[in-house]
Amino acid sequence: MRQTVVFPSGSVDYIFQSSVEELLKGYEKGQAVIITNEHLFKLYPHLFKLHKTLVLPPVESSKDLRTIDSLSRQLLEAEATRKTTLIGIGGGVVTDITGFLASVYMRGVPFGFVPTTLLGMVDAAIGGKNGVNLGFNKNIVGTINQPEFILYDMAFLQSLPNVEWSNGFAEIIKYACIFDADLFAELEGKNISHYKNDAADLVNLVDRCANWKNTTVIADEHEKGIRKLLNFGHTAAHAIENLYELPHGKAVAIGMVIASMISEKISGLKPTDTHRLKELLELYNLPVHQKVNTYKAMEILKMDKKRNNENVDYIVLEAIGRAAIRSLPLTIIETVFSDYESHN
């Protein structure tokens, strides 16, 4: 099944329930270069025999400008041209690097994604954001550039470790919090085991989340307004993810708890809704407690891309399923960080 989604900067073909093998057979030798990580390269060696493959360490620390420099040199050595398609097969680190590299190599080459994690399928691969980190600062260097295609091969999820299922559900819960109260209630009545064992339900869930993100990005591709809502939980998460070497989903879970605490103070979120969010996160094996050094976290947060002088655009909940963008003083955010720290 194929669906074309048109964004202001270009169209993306979403190819659902398809095979990555068929995709790769469609390119003649030399027409494509694959970028993947060491884990997938070892797990699926047959996928990487037809085309030149560049292999990354499967860690967040590889997402930096040194990696872009190294990969660019490898592309030159492989005689990759402006007509060479880069195909990122992997999770969010791989797709972020692939998209950024494709955007800058020879001032732009075609690229596409095959997300292999649940988080990648529902969030990281969608929307055209491509970036790398500078030290503790997440995605501070990057582009907004849409891939030609995103292929969903659900077979990859069969080898996904439990921690990666939880990481993916952090982003799914995020969509439910900001857009979809019915989805929130549905998630409360199920669990990871259910979705692992019900293929149709899982496909519907992935499609539902992808549609939420696509709708938002179509309306605001360059994040001037409504797209900022997708950052719910991420401002705090980005401040603590690299600081404590947490998986992205776990950091987002903690970030959503902190955002809900801020929401109680700023937008009148009911404490019962914060309680529901915490229970849902725990149901999907995500943390709600984490030791956080407020000073160190705030030093990173002060360099957040969404900062404007002494304020930061922060996403708060008004209720489950309804979010708002508020420009908040750093002092308010620091106070809630301190409250969170004191209870952990």
Residue pairs with C-beta under 8 A, 6 or more apart in sequence:
1 15
1 16
1 17
1 18
2 13
2 14
2 15
2 16
3 13
3 14
3 16
4 11
4 12
4 13
4 14
5 11
5 12
5 14
5 214
5 218
6 218
7 128
7 146
7 217
7 218
7 221
8 218
8 221
9 128
9 144
9 145
9 146
9 221
10 146
11 146
12 146
12 147
12 148
12 149
12 150
13 148
13 149
13 150
14 149
14 150
14 152
14 210
15 23
15 149
15 150
15 151
15 152
16 152
16 203
16 207
17 152
17 153
17 154
17 203
18 151
18 152
18 153
19 153
19 155
20 47
20 89
20 114
20 151
20 153
20 156
21 47
23 87
23 114
23 151
24 32
24 34
24 47
24 50
24 51
24 87
25 50
27 50
27 51
27 85
29 50
29 51
30 52
30 79
30 84
31 51
31 83
31 84
31 85
32 51
32 52
32 84
32 85
32 86
32 87
33 51
33 52
33 53
33 54
33 75
33 78
33 80
33 84
33 85
33 86
33 87
34 47
34 48
34 51
34 52
34 53
34 54
34 86
34 87
34 88
34 89
35 53
35 54
35 56
35 71
35 86
35 87
35 88
35 89
35 90
35 94
35 97
35 98
35 101
36 48
36 53
36 54
36 55
36 56
36 88
36 89
36 90
36 94
37 55
37 56
37 57
37 58
37 90
37 91
37 93
37 94
38 55
38 56
38 57
38 58
39 58
40 47
40 58
40 89
40 90
40 116
41 48
41 53
41 55
43 159
47 89
51 87
52 78
52 80
54 71
54 74
54 75
56 62
56 67
56 90
56 93
56 94
56 97
58 90
58 91
58 93
59 93
60 93
60 133
60 241
60 242
60 245
60 248
62 93
62 97
63 93
63 96
63 97
63 132
63 133
64 132
64 133
64 134
65 132
65 134
65 141
67 97
67 132
68 97
68 100
68 101
68 104
68 132
71 97
71 101
72 101
72 104
72 105
75 84
75 101
75 105
80 86
80 105
80 109
81 106
81 109
82 106
82 108
82 109
83 109
83 110
84 109
84 110
85 109
85 110
85 111
85 112
85 148
86 98
86 101
86 102
86 105
86 109
86 110
86 111
86 112
87 98
87 111
87 112
87 113
87 114
88 94
88 95
88 97
88 98
88 99
88 111
88 112
88 113
88 114
89 113
89 114
89 116
90 114
90 115
90 116
90 117
90 120
91 115
91 116
91 117
91 119
91 120
91 124
91 164
92 115
92 117
92 119
92 120
92 123
92 124
92 125
92 248
95 113
95 115
95 120
95 124
95 125
95 130
96 124
96 129
96 130
96 131
96 132
96 139
96 142
97 130
97 132
98 111
98 113
98 130
99 111
99 113
99 128
99 129
99 130
99 143
99 145
99 147
100 130
100 131
100 132
100 141
100 142
100 143
102 108
102 109
102 110
102 111
102 130
102 145
103 130
103 143
103 145
104 143
108 145
110 148
111 147
111 148
112 147
112 148
112 149
112 150
112 151
113 120
113 125
113 147
113 149
113 150
113 151
114 150
114 151
114 153
114 156
115 121
115 124
115 125
115 150
115 152
115 156
116 153
116 156
116 157
116 160
117 124
117 156
117 157
117 160
117 164
117 167
117 168
118 157
118 160
118 164
118 165
118 167
118 168
118 169
118 172
118 206
119 164
119 167
119 168
119 170
119 171
119 248
119 249
120 168
121 152
121 168
121 206
121 210
122 168
122 171
122 172
122 175
122 205
122 206
122 209
122 210
122 213
123 171
123 174
123 209
123 213
124 171
125 147
125 150
126 150
126 210
126 213
126 214
126 217
127 213
127 214
127 217
127 221
127 227
127 230
128 144
128 145
128 146
128 147
128 217
128 221
129 139
129 142
129 143
129 144
130 142
130 143
130 144
130 145
131 138
131 139
131 140
131 141
131 142
131 143
132 139
132 141
132 142
133 139
133 140
133 141
133 242
134 140
134 141
135 242
136 242
136 243
136 300
137 238
137 300
137 303
138 238
138 241
138 242
139 238
139 305
140 303
140 305
144 221
144 222
144 223
152 206
154 199
154 202
154 203
154 206
157 165
157 202
162 192
162 285
163 247
163 285
164 247
164 249
165 192
165 196
165 285
166 192
166 249
166 250
166 284
166 285
166 286
167 247
167 248
167 249
167 250
168 249
169 187
169 192
169 249
169 284
169 286
170 233
170 248
170 249
170 250
170 252
170 253
170 256
170 281
170 284
170 286
171 209
171 249
171 252
172 183
172 187
172 205
172 209
173 184
173 187
173 253
173 256
173 277
173 280
173 281
173 284
173 286
174 230
174 232
174 233
174 252
174 256
175 183
175 208
175 209
175 212
175 213
176 183
176 184
176 187
176 320
176 321
177 184
177 232
177 233
177 256
177 277
177 317
177 320
177 321
177 323
178 229
178 230
178 232
178 315
178 317
178 321
178 322
178 323
179 212
179 229
179 321
179 323
180 208
180 212
180 321
181 319
181 320
181 321
181 322
182 321
183 208
184 276
184 280
184 320
184 321
187 280
187 283
187 284
188 276
188 279
188 280
188 283
190 201
191 283
191 284
192 284
192 285
194 201
195 201
195 202
195 205
196 202
213 230
216 226
216 227
216 229
216 230
217 227
219 225
219 226
219 227
220 226
220 227
220 228
221 227
225 325
228 306
228 313
228 315
228 325
229 315
229 323
229 325
231 306
231 313
231 315
232 256
232 259
232 315
232 317
232 323
233 252
233 253
233 255
233 256
233 258
233 259
233 315
234 252
234 255
234 315
235 255
235 259
235 301
235 304
235 306
235 312
235 314
235 315
235 333
236 254
236 255
236 258
236 259
236 297
236 301
236 337
237 248
237 251
237 252
237 254
237 255
238 251
238 255
238 300
238 301
238 304
239 297
239 298
239 300
239 301
239 304
240 246
240 251
240 254
240 255
240 290
240 292
240 297
240 300
241 248
241 251
242 300
243 293
243 296
243 297
243 300
244 251
244 290
244 292
246 254
246 290
249 286
250 286
250 287
250 290
253 281
253 286
253 287
253 288
254 287
254 288
254 289
254 290
254 292
256 277
256 281
257 274
257 277
257 278
257 281
257 288
257 340
258 336
258 337
258 340
259 314
259 315
259 316
259 317
260 269
260 273
260 274
260 277
260 317
261 274
261 336
261 339
261 340
262 314
262 316
262 328
262 332
262 333
262 336
263 269
263 274
263 316
263 317
263 318
264 270
264 271
264 274
265 332
265 336
266 316
266 326
266 328
266 332
267 316
267 317
267 318
267 324
267 326
268 318
269 316
269 317
269 318
269 319
270 319
273 317
273 319
273 320
276 320
277 320
278 288
281 287
281 288
282 288
289 343
289 344
290 344
291 341
291 344
292 337
292 340
292 341
292 344
293 341
294 334
294 337
294 338
294 341
297 337
298 330
298 333
298 334
298 337
301 307
301 312
301 330
301 333
302 330
304 312
306 312
306 313
306 314
307 330
308 327
310 329
310 330
310 331
311 327
311 328
311 329
311 330
312 327
312 328
312 330
312 333
313 325
313 326
313 327
313 328
314 325
314 326
314 327
314 328
314 333
315 323
315 324
315 325
315 326
316 323
316 324
316 326
317 323
317 324
318 324
